[in-house]
Amino acid sequence: MSVVLRLARAAPRRCRTTHRRGGQAFAPRRQVIEAIGAYDPNLEPPKFEVNEERWAHWIKVGAQPSETVAGLKKRASKPTARA
């Protein structure tokens, strides 16, 4: 069964904090295997944290990030431009 690295809501709708989780793609209720990070879009700039060691492990064993998570990871890995 395939594993997807995706976002999971962890707070009420008004407080859009999410956690990065590895879960089975077609499991009932999208069961969570492991939480590997967090994303908080309410901060400026948005806070994005991920355990790089666990990220590498899941990618190595064949987990696929969702489109949203892949975009966040790509954006977070870019160096920030300073004025």
C-alpha positions as CSV (number, residue, x, y, z in Angstrom):
1,M,0.0,0.0,0.0
2,S,1.4,3.4,-0.9
3,V,2.2,6.1,1.7
4,V,1.5,9.8,1.2
5,L,3.2,12.6,3.0
6,R,0.3,15.1,3.5
7,L,-1.0,17.9,5.7
8,A,-3.5,17.1,8.5
9,R,-5.5,19.8,10.2
10,A,-4.7,20.0,13.9
11,A,-6.8,23.0,15.1
12,P,-10.2,24.6,14.6
13,R,-11.1,26.2,11.2
14,R,-10.2,29.7,12.4
15,C,-6.7,28.7,13.5
16,R,-5.3,27.0,10.4
17,T,-2.4,25.1,11.9
18,T,-1.5,21.8,10.2
19,H,1.0,19.0,10.8
20,R,3.0,17.1,8.3
21,R,2.1,13.4,8.5
22,G,2.9,10.2,6.7
23,G,-0.3,8.2,6.1
24,Q,-1.5,5.4,3.9
25,A,-3.1,6.7,0.7
26,F,-6.1,4.4,0.6
27,A,-6.5,3.4,4.3
28,P,-9.8,4.0,6.0
29,R,-9.9,7.5,7.5
30,R,-6.4,8.1,6.2
31,Q,-4.7,6.5,9.1
32,V,-1.5,8.4,10.3
33,I,1.7,6.4,10.5
34,E,4.0,9.2,11.8
35,A,4.0,13.0,12.3
36,I,7.2,14.4,10.8
37,G,6.7,18.2,10.9
38,A,4.4,21.2,11.1
39,Y,3.1,24.1,9.0
40,D,1.6,27.3,10.4
41,P,0.4,29.7,7.7
42,N,-0.8,32.2,10.3
43,L,2.7,33.5,10.9
44,E,4.6,36.0,8.7
45,P,6.4,34.4,7.0
46,P,4.6,31.1,7.4
47,K,6.3,28.6,9.7
48,F,7.3,25.4,8.0
49,E,9.2,22.7,10.0
50,V,10.1,19.2,9.0
51,N,12.3,16.5,10.5
52,E,14.7,16.2,7.6
53,E,16.0,12.8,8.7
54,R,12.5,11.3,8.8
55,W,11.6,13.0,5.5
56,A,14.6,11.4,3.8
57,H,13.6,8.0,5.3
58,W,10.0,8.1,4.0
59,I,11.1,9.3,0.6
60,K,13.7,6.5,0.5
61,V,11.1,3.8,1.3
62,G,8.8,5.1,-1.5
63,A,6.5,7.6,0.2
64,Q,5.1,10.3,-2.2
65,P,4.5,13.8,-1.0
66,S,1.1,15.3,-1.9
67,E,1.2,18.3,-4.4
68,T,0.8,20.8,-1.6
69,V,3.5,19.3,0.6
70,A,5.9,19.0,-2.3
71,G,5.3,22.7,-3.1
72,L,5.8,23.8,0.6
73,K,9.0,21.7,0.8
74,K,10.3,23.2,-2.4
75,R,9.5,26.7,-1.3
76,A,11.1,26.2,2.1
77,S,14.3,24.8,0.6
78,K,14.9,27.9,-1.5
79,P,17.2,30.5,0.0
80,T,15.4,33.7,1.0
81,A,16.4,36.9,-0.8
82,R,17.6,39.7,1.4
83,A,17.2,43.3,0.5
